[in-house]
Amino acid sequence: GKFWQGTGEKGKHAELSAKFIRQYLPNELQKGLTFVAGHHDYEQYTGEEYRLLKILVLADWLSSGERIRQEGEGKRKETPMLSIFSEVKLNGKGLKEEEYKYIIPSIYSIDAIAYPKKREEISKDLSSSYKAVWESFISDVKNIKMQNMNQYFTTLFYILQKHTAFIPSAVYTHIPDISLFDHSKMTCAIAECLYKMTIDTNYLDALIKTLLKEDKREELSEEEKRIIEEKKFLLIGGDISGIQKFIYTIISKKAAKGLKGRSFYLELLNELIATYILEKLNLPITNLIYCEGGHFYILAPLGIDIEELRKDISKKLFDIHRGRLYLALEAIPLSPIDFKVGNFGKKWKELIEILNERKKRKFEEIMESVDLFEPIEAIDVCQICGGAITKEEERKEEIDEEGNVIIKCVLCYGFEKLAKKLQHNYLIITKADKNREEVEEWNIPFSYFGYRLIFDNKIPNANGIKMVYKINDTDFVEDVPYPIGYRFYLKTSPKELNELAESADGLKRWAVLRGDVDNLGKIFSVGLEKDITISRISTLSTMLSFFFKGWINNICKSYEEKIYGIYSGGDDFFIVGSWHVLPDLAERIYREFRKFTCKNPAITLSTGISIAPSVKYPIYKIAYFAGEELDGKAKRKERKDAIAFLGKAMKWEEEFYKLKEFKKDLVRKMNNGVSKGFLQRLYVVYHIYTKMVEKNGEKLAKYDDRYGRWKWILAYILAREKGIKNMEDKDKFKKMVKENIDYLNVGVRWVEYLKRGE
């Protein structure tokens, strides 16, 4: 209804919701849903017949987490969605209210991005934008193939995300920073939990009255306090540990594809374990709050046996990976009052803390049923992961380009094949075959959870299809008898390391780029200060996922021939490429991310780049070194917000951008006749400067001419350099050297590498 209002359609949003149900939903689904027309008129809630309506009202209130207000009508088409990133504040940094930016109603697609703009840059009447999105929405809804309620609901969920992720939920008396999609999603999740509880209408009546009373700041009786503080929900968190070691345990042969396969496998494993839990608990997809980067969070009703669930999953993972991967699974109970503004963030933080504690006690839950230290009778050892091979059918042999026999376990062999599967258009999840011996190697782990994955360029007519996803395409609705949606993954054409090295300019080497958002944990737990609610966390998650899983594909298109994307999601990315394009790619990702996050100084991104010393150097070592550049250098810069490259960390705007201009100017000079010997003389200038810094301190070395011997040497070599004839040009270059003196060695080496071989 709110969505429809934006097009200029007349009527209250609750009435329009009921009208939409009557007009567009199948007859089988209309029964019992027309009550949505009255979900804000809470004074009528008294009888048993209104139980569903009461549940919807409570879910709507708890999802917003804010004061219960009767919404006005009539200004939706004038109000764009406030970007949630505008409001983030950390350590006193953030945007002023007049700097806040807004998002125009648009479709959630990796082919276009809705960059936030200042309010005065956006049309006052947004009805035309709403109409364009609404027409696409109605077209998709009409094309859903009706099978059953659950299938219809799942497909509709993805249609709603596509069309309402950039549309505000409330625009009248609330801050319009929560998307209609995320508010609706969390409302459904809470309603599902309430529906599954054995609670009668008397309890619902009492809770509604108590929430209204609490909202008016009226004093509560002891019974009312008990009602509002009684634990009714469960916030479940999952965190896969062992990821770093698992991914980087790999030799150099076919290393890039093997690394991509392992990374993609972990992405799928995280998603499928979350799906497995939802199915076990009989919960819909709306109850999956977050699922990225080896983490997931689920909202469930109280009463779940989390210990049994933990044992079940731990046993499966141990059987698959023999202890290399572990899922820390924890849960904390929630009461209705915990959903209120200011309370939910504390609970979220509390869950993260106990998850970290659980990771210190890996496999504790299955110690009694599994001998973790039982000797293994191995027939061979995998040369990729070092794991024991215990059965002949698990042993795979391959011959490399040099004629050497490479022994691989069935999983490592399968991961290399999995890397190629992402080139297909569809991911289909089906029921697993009972006989694992007939399953593809990379599908074996998923079969433990009851799933089999199929990748194809068309939707097959297979038995037991549970879900169909179109990869990287939100134009997904088709006339098929299955629930269908879409998934974003970083998708580039597969390449090997020698190919990437050969296509590099100058120095023939490949390199690794890693990056992530600075202080993400703090952004989620305290970045929204006292305004944290379950819907705001969901909105923040949706926005970050859109950028790192979706839009980054568009950024990478310009570098397609020179890179191989290994992973991007959650808040981080990992890309292998020809060394010379990675600084530019890193900067492009940074600039687009800062633009997408409203250039909020509280939301920054750091990266690290490490160049392989030789073409055949093990990728896991360079991946580790890139991580060291990121965490050990870029993240240790004051306020982070930096890039580490060629051994030094630089602040993006204050240092790296200037150095890049210096590099460009020096390359031009080299192309116009400046000798390579000039580079060596610039190294001398830098080394004299660093000695002065060590002896006298940075300020004196940089600004006091009494300690500025390096300046005299610079003036001397410029005067003698015949390749720079113009005196004005020499003065400009001297100024650039002085501005970049702290990173002069990086700039010179950068140019030296680019000119290698000429």
Backbone hydrogen bonds, N-H to C=O, Kabsch-Sander energy under -0.5 kcal/mol:
donor,donor_aa,acceptor,acceptor_aa,energy
5,Q,1,G,-2.3
6,G,2,K,-1.3
6,G,3,F,-0.5
7,T,4,W,-1.4
8,G,5,Q,-2.3
9,E,4,W,-1.2
16,L,12,K,-2.4
17,S,13,H,-2.0
18,A,14,A,-1.8
19,K,15,E,-2.2
20,F,16,L,-2.6
21,I,17,S,-2.1
22,R,18,A,-2.2
23,Q,19,K,-2.3
24,Y,20,F,-2.8
25,L,20,F,-0.7
25,L,21,I,-1.3
29,L,26,P,-1.6
30,Q,26,P,-0.7
30,Q,27,N,-0.9
31,K,27,N,-0.7
33,L,30,Q,-2.1
34,T,30,Q,-0.7
36,V,33,L,-1.8
37,A,34,T,-1.7
38,G,35,F,-2.1
39,H,36,V,-1.5
41,D,38,G,-1.2
42,Y,40,H,-1.6
44,Q,41,D,-1.4
45,Y,42,Y,-1.4
46,T,44,Q,-1.2
50,Y,47,G,-1.4
51,R,48,E,-1.9
54,K,50,Y,-2.6
55,I,51,R,-2.3
56,L,52,L,-2.3
57,V,53,L,-2.4
58,L,54,K,-2.7
59,A,55,I,-2.6
60,D,56,L,-2.5
61,W,57,V,-2.4
62,L,58,L,-3.0
63,S,59,A,-2.4
64,S,60,D,-1.6
65,G,61,W,-2.2
69,R,67,R,-0.7
71,E,69,R,-0.7
78,E,75,K,-1.5
79,T,75,K,-0.5
79,T,76,R,-1.6
81,M,103,I,-1.5
82,L,176,P,-2.5
83,S,101,K,-2.4
86,S,83,S,-1.8
87,E,84,I,-0.9
88,V,85,F,-0.8
89,K,527,G,-3.1
90,L,93,K,-1.9
93,K,90,L,-2.6
95,L,86,S,-0.6
99,E,96,K,-2.1
100,Y,97,E,-1.3
102,Y,117,K,-4.0
103,I,81,M,-3.2
108,Y,162,K,-3.1
109,S,107,I,-1.1
109,S,112,A,-0.6
112,A,109,S,-1.2
115,Y,113,I,-1.3
117,K,102,Y,-3.0
121,E,118,K,-1.7
122,I,119,R,-1.6
126,L,77,K,-3.9
126,L,124,K,-0.7
130,Y,126,L,-2.5
131,K,127,S,-2.7
132,A,128,S,-1.9
133,V,129,S,-1.8
134,W,130,Y,-3.0
135,E,131,K,-2.7
136,S,132,A,-1.4
137,F,133,V,-2.2
138,I,134,W,-2.9
139,S,135,E,-2.0
140,D,136,S,-2.1
141,V,137,F,-2.5
142,K,138,I,-2.4
143,N,139,S,-0.9
143,N,140,D,-0.5
144,I,141,V,-1.3
146,M,144,I,-0.7
147,Q,148,N,-0.5
152,Y,148,N,-2.6
153,F,149,M,-2.8
154,T,150,N,-2.2
155,T,151,Q,-2.1
156,L,152,Y,-2.6
157,F,153,F,-2.1
158,Y,154,T,-1.4
159,I,155,T,-1.9
160,L,156,L,-2.7
161,Q,157,F,-2.1
162,K,158,Y,-2.3
163,H,159,I,-1.6
164,T,160,L,-2.8
165,A,161,Q,-1.2
167,I,164,T,-1.1
169,S,178,I,-2.7
177,D,175,I,-1.9
178,I,175,I,-0.5
180,L,164,T,-0.6
180,L,167,I,-3.7
181,F,164,T,-1.7
183,H,179,S,-2.5
184,S,180,L,-2.3
185,K,181,F,-2.8
186,M,182,D,-2.3
187,T,183,H,-2.3
188,C,184,S,-2.5
189,A,185,K,-2.2
190,I,186,M,-2.4
191,A,187,T,-2.6
192,E,188,C,-2.6
193,C,189,A,-1.7
194,L,190,I,-2.5
195,Y,191,A,-2.6
196,K,192,E,-1.7
197,M,193,C,-0.9
197,M,194,L,-0.6
199,I,197,M,-1.8
204,L,200,D,-1.7
205,D,201,T,-3.0
206,A,202,N,-2.4
207,L,203,Y,-2.8
208,I,204,L,-2.5
209,K,205,D,-2.4
210,T,206,A,-2.3
211,L,207,L,-2.6
212,L,208,I,-2.2
213,K,209,K,-2.1
214,E,210,T,-3.0
215,D,211,L,-2.2
216,K,212,L,-1.3
217,R,214,E,-1.5
218,E,213,K,-2.3
225,K,221,S,-2.4
226,R,222,E,-2.1
227,I,223,E,-2.1
228,I,224,E,-2.3
229,E,225,K,-1.8
230,E,226,R,-0.9
232,K,334,L,-2.5
233,F,334,L,-2.4
234,L,300,A,-3.2
235,L,332,I,-2.9
236,I,234,L,-0.7
236,I,298,I,-3.2
237,G,330,E,-3.0
238,G,296,F,-3.0
239,D,328,A,-2.0
240,I,294,G,-3.0
241,S,326,Y,-3.2
246,F,242,G,-2.1
247,I,243,I,-2.8
248,Y,244,Q,-2.2
249,T,245,K,-0.7
249,T,246,F,-0.5
250,I,248,Y,-1.7
255,A,252,S,-2.0
258,G,254,K,-2.3
259,L,255,A,-2.9
260,K,256,A,-2.4
261,G,257,K,-2.5
262,R,258,G,-2.2
263,S,259,L,-2.5
264,F,260,K,-2.9
265,Y,261,G,-2.4
266,L,262,R,-2.2
267,E,263,S,-1.9
268,L,264,F,-2.5
269,L,265,Y,-3.0
270,N,266,L,-2.4
271,E,267,E,-1.8
272,L,268,L,-2.8
273,I,269,L,-2.5
274,A,270,N,-1.9
275,T,271,E,-2.1
276,Y,272,L,-2.7
277,I,273,I,-2.2
278,L,274,A,-2.3
279,E,275,T,-2.5
280,K,276,Y,-2.4
281,L,277,I,-2.3
282,N,279,E,-0.8
283,L,278,L,-3.0
287,N,284,P,-1.6
288,L,285,I,-1.8
289,I,287,N,-1.0
289,I,297,Y,-1.8
290,Y,297,Y,-1.3
292,E,295,H,-1.4
295,H,292,E,-2.2
296,F,238,G,-2.1
297,Y,290,Y,-2.2
298,I,236,I,-2.6
299,L,287,N,-2.3
300,A,234,L,-2.8
300,A,298,I,-0.5
302,L,232,K,-2.4
304,I,301,P,-0.5
306,I,304,I,-1.5
309,L,305,D,-1.8
310,R,306,I,-2.5
311,K,307,E,-2.4
312,D,308,E,-2.4
313,I,309,L,-2.3
314,S,310,R,-2.6
315,K,311,K,-2.5
316,K,312,D,-1.7
317,L,313,I,-2.7
318,F,314,S,-2.5
319,D,315,K,-2.3
320,I,316,K,-1.9
321,H,317,L,-3.1
322,R,318,F,-2.3
324,R,321,H,-1.6
326,Y,241,S,-1.9
328,A,239,D,-2.7
328,A,326,Y,-0.7
329,L,327,L,-0.6
330,E,237,G,-2.3
332,I,235,L,-1.9
334,L,233,F,-2.2
337,I,228,I,-1.9
338,D,335,S,-1.2
339,F,336,P,-1.4
340,K,337,I,-1.3
341,V,65,G,-2.8
342,G,532,I,-1.1
343,N,340,K,-2.1
344,F,340,K,-1.4
347,K,343,N,-1.5
348,W,344,F,-2.4
349,K,345,G,-2.3
350,E,346,K,-2.2
351,L,347,K,-2.2
352,I,348,W,-1.9
353,E,349,K,-2.0
354,I,350,E,-1.9
355,L,351,L,-1.9
356,N,352,I,-2.0
357,E,353,E,-1.5
358,R,354,I,-2.1
359,K,355,L,-1.8
360,K,357,E,-1.2
361,R,358,R,-2.0
362,K,359,K,-0.6
364,E,361,R,-1.7
366,I,363,F,-1.3
367,M,364,E,-1.1
370,V,366,I,-2.1
372,L,370,V,-1.2
374,E,371,D,-1.4
378,A,376,I,-1.0
379,I,389,I,-3.3
380,D,389,I,-1.3
382,C,387,G,-2.9
383,Q,407,I,-2.9
386,G,382,C,-1.4
389,I,380,D,-3.1
390,T,388,A,-0.6
394,E,391,K,-1.3
395,R,392,E,-1.5
396,K,394,E,-0.5
396,K,408,K,-2.9
398,E,406,I,-1.8
400,D,398,E,-0.5
400,D,404,N,-2.6
403,G,400,D,-2.0
406,I,398,E,-3.6
406,I,404,N,-0.5
407,I,405,V,-0.6
408,K,396,K,-3.1
410,V,394,E,-1.0
413,Y,409,C,-2.2
414,G,410,V,-1.7
415,F,411,L,-2.6
416,E,412,C,-1.4
417,K,413,Y,-1.0
418,L,414,G,-2.2
419,A,415,F,-1.5
420,K,416,E,-0.6
420,K,417,K,-0.8
421,K,417,K,-0.7
421,K,418,L,-1.0
422,L,418,L,-0.7
422,L,419,A,-0.6
423,Q,420,K,-1.5
424,H,421,K,-2.0
426,Y,456,D,-2.6
427,L,469,Y,-2.8
428,I,454,I,-3.2
429,I,467,M,-2.9
430,T,428,I,-0.6
430,T,452,R,-3.0
431,K,464,G,-1.2
432,A,450,G,-1.6
436,R,434,K,-0.9
438,E,435,N,-1.4
439,V,436,R,-1.5
443,N,440,E,-1.5
444,I,440,E,-0.7
444,I,441,E,-1.1
447,S,443,N,-1.7
448,Y,444,I,-0.8
448,Y,445,P,-0.9
449,F,446,F,-1.1
450,G,447,S,-1.3
451,Y,446,F,-2.1
452,R,430,T,-2.2
454,I,428,I,-2.7
456,D,426,Y,-1.7
462,A,460,P,-1.2
465,I,462,A,-0.7
466,K,429,I,-3.1
467,M,429,I,-1.7
468,V,483,P,-1.9
469,Y,427,L,-3.1
470,K,485,G,-2.2
471,I,425,N,-3.0
471,I,469,Y,-0.5
472,N,470,K,-0.5
472,N,487,R,-3.3
473,D,470,K,-0.7
476,F,474,T,-1.4
480,V,478,E,-2.1
482,Y,480,V,-0.5
485,G,468,V,-2.6
487,R,470,K,-1.9
491,K,489,Y,-0.6
492,T,490,L,-0.5
500,L,496,E,-1.8
501,A,497,L,-2.4
502,E,498,N,-2.2
503,S,499,E,-1.6
504,A,501,A,-1.4
507,L,753,Y,-2.2
509,R,507,L,-1.8
511,A,577,G,-2.5
512,V,610,S,-2.4
513,L,575,I,-3.2
514,R,608,G,-2.5
515,G,573,F,-1.9
516,D,606,S,-2.0
517,V,571,D,-1.4
518,D,604,T,-2.4
520,L,517,V,-0.8
523,I,519,N,-2.2
524,F,520,L,-2.3
525,S,521,G,-2.3
526,V,522,K,-3.1
527,G,522,K,-1.7
529,E,526,V,-2.1
531,D,528,L,-2.5
532,I,529,E,-0.7
535,S,63,S,-1.0
537,I,533,T,-2.2
538,S,534,I,-1.9
539,T,535,S,-2.3
540,L,536,R,-2.7
541,S,537,I,-2.3
542,T,538,S,-2.5
543,M,539,T,-2.3
544,L,540,L,-2.3
545,S,541,S,-2.5
546,F,542,T,-2.0
547,F,543,M,-1.7
548,F,544,L,-2.8
549,K,545,S,-2.5
550,G,545,S,-0.9
550,G,546,F,-0.8
551,W,546,F,-2.8
552,I,547,F,-1.9
553,N,550,G,-1.8
554,N,550,G,-0.6
554,N,551,W,-0.9
555,I,551,W,-1.6
556,C,552,I,-2.3
557,K,553,N,-0.9
557,K,554,N,-0.5
558,S,555,I,-0.9
559,Y,556,C,-1.7
560,E,557,K,-1.4
562,K,559,Y,-2.2
563,I,559,Y,-0.8
563,I,560,E,-0.6
564,Y,576,V,-3.3
566,I,574,F,-1.9
567,Y,574,F,-2.1
569,G,572,D,-2.4
571,D,569,G,-1.3
572,D,569,G,-2.3
573,F,515,G,-2.2
574,F,567,Y,-3.0
575,I,513,L,-2.7
576,V,564,Y,-2.3
577,G,511,A,-2.3
578,S,562,K,-2.7
579,W,509,R,-1.9
581,V,578,S,-1.6
582,L,578,S,-0.8
582,L,579,W,-0.6
585,L,581,V,-2.6
586,A,582,L,-3.0
587,E,583,P,-2.0
588,R,584,D,-2.3
589,I,585,L,-2.7
590,Y,586,A,-2.4
591,R,587,E,-3.0
592,E,588,R,-2.4
593,F,589,I,-2.5
594,R,590,Y,-2.7
595,K,591,R,-2.0
596,F,592,E,-2.5
597,T,593,F,-2.0
598,C,595,K,-1.3
599,K,594,R,-3.3
600,N,597,T,-1.6
603,I,600,N,-2.1
604,T,602,A,-0.6
606,S,516,D,-2.3
607,T,642,A,-1.9
608,G,514,R,-3.0
609,I,644,A,-2.3
610,S,512,V,-2.0
612,A,510,W,-2.3
617,Y,614,S,-1.4
620,Y,250,I,-0.6
621,K,618,P,-0.7
622,I,618,P,-1.4
623,A,619,I,-2.8
624,Y,620,Y,-1.8
625,F,621,K,-2.7
626,A,622,I,-2.8
627,G,623,A,-1.8
628,E,624,Y,-2.1
629,E,625,F,-2.6
630,L,626,A,-2.2
631,D,627,G,-3.3
632,G,628,E,-2.2
633,K,628,E,-0.6
633,K,629,E,-0.8
634,A,629,E,-2.7
635,K,630,L,-2.6
636,R,633,K,-0.8
637,K,633,K,-0.6
637,K,634,A,-1.0
640,K,637,K,-2.7
643,I,650,M,-2.7
644,A,607,T,-2.2
645,F,643,I,-0.6
645,F,648,K,-2.6
648,K,645,F,-1.4
650,M,643,I,-2.9
652,W,641,D,-1.6
655,E,651,K,-1.7
656,F,651,K,-2.9
657,Y,652,W,-2.4
659,L,655,E,-2.3
660,K,656,F,-2.6
661,E,657,Y,-1.6
662,F,658,K,-2.1
663,K,659,L,-2.7
664,K,660,K,-2.3
665,D,661,E,-2.2
666,L,662,F,-2.5
667,V,663,K,-2.4
668,R,664,K,-2.2
669,K,665,D,-2.0
670,M,666,L,-2.2
671,N,667,V,-2.4
672,N,668,R,-1.2
673,G,670,M,-1.3
674,V,669,K,-2.5
678,F,675,S,-1.1
679,L,676,K,-0.9
680,Q,676,K,-1.1
681,R,677,G,-1.7
682,L,678,F,-1.8
683,Y,679,L,-1.8
684,V,680,Q,-1.6
685,V,681,R,-1.7
686,Y,682,L,-2.2
687,H,683,Y,-2.6
688,I,684,V,-2.3
689,Y,685,V,-2.1
690,T,686,Y,-2.5
691,K,687,H,-1.8
692,M,688,I,-1.9
693,V,689,Y,-2.2
694,E,690,T,-2.3
695,K,691,K,-1.9
696,N,692,M,-3.2
697,G,692,M,-0.5
697,G,693,V,-2.0
701,A,697,G,-2.1
702,K,698,E,-2.3
703,Y,699,K,-2.7
704,D,699,K,-0.5
704,D,700,L,-1.7
705,D,703,Y,-0.7
707,Y,704,D,-1.9
708,G,705,D,-1.3
711,K,708,G,-1.6
712,W,708,G,-1.2
713,I,709,R,-2.3
714,L,710,W,-2.1
715,A,711,K,-2.4
716,Y,712,W,-2.2
717,I,713,I,-2.6
718,L,714,L,-2.1
719,A,715,A,-1.9
720,R,716,Y,-1.6
721,E,717,I,-0.8
722,K,720,R,-0.8
724,I,721,E,-1.0
725,K,723,G,-0.6
730,K,726,N,-2.0
731,D,727,M,-2.2
732,K,728,E,-2.2
733,F,729,D,-2.3
734,K,730,K,-2.5
735,K,731,D,-2.1
736,M,732,K,-2.0
737,V,733,F,-2.4
738,K,734,K,-2.1
739,E,735,K,-2.2
740,N,736,M,-1.5
741,I,738,K,-0.9
743,Y,740,N,-1.7
744,L,741,I,-1.0
747,G,743,Y,-2.1
748,V,744,L,-2.6
749,R,745,N,-2.3
750,W,746,V,-2.5
751,V,747,G,-2.0
752,E,748,V,-2.7
753,Y,749,R,-2.8
754,L,750,W,-1.9
755,K,751,V,-1.9
756,R,753,Y,-0.8
758,E,755,K,-2.0
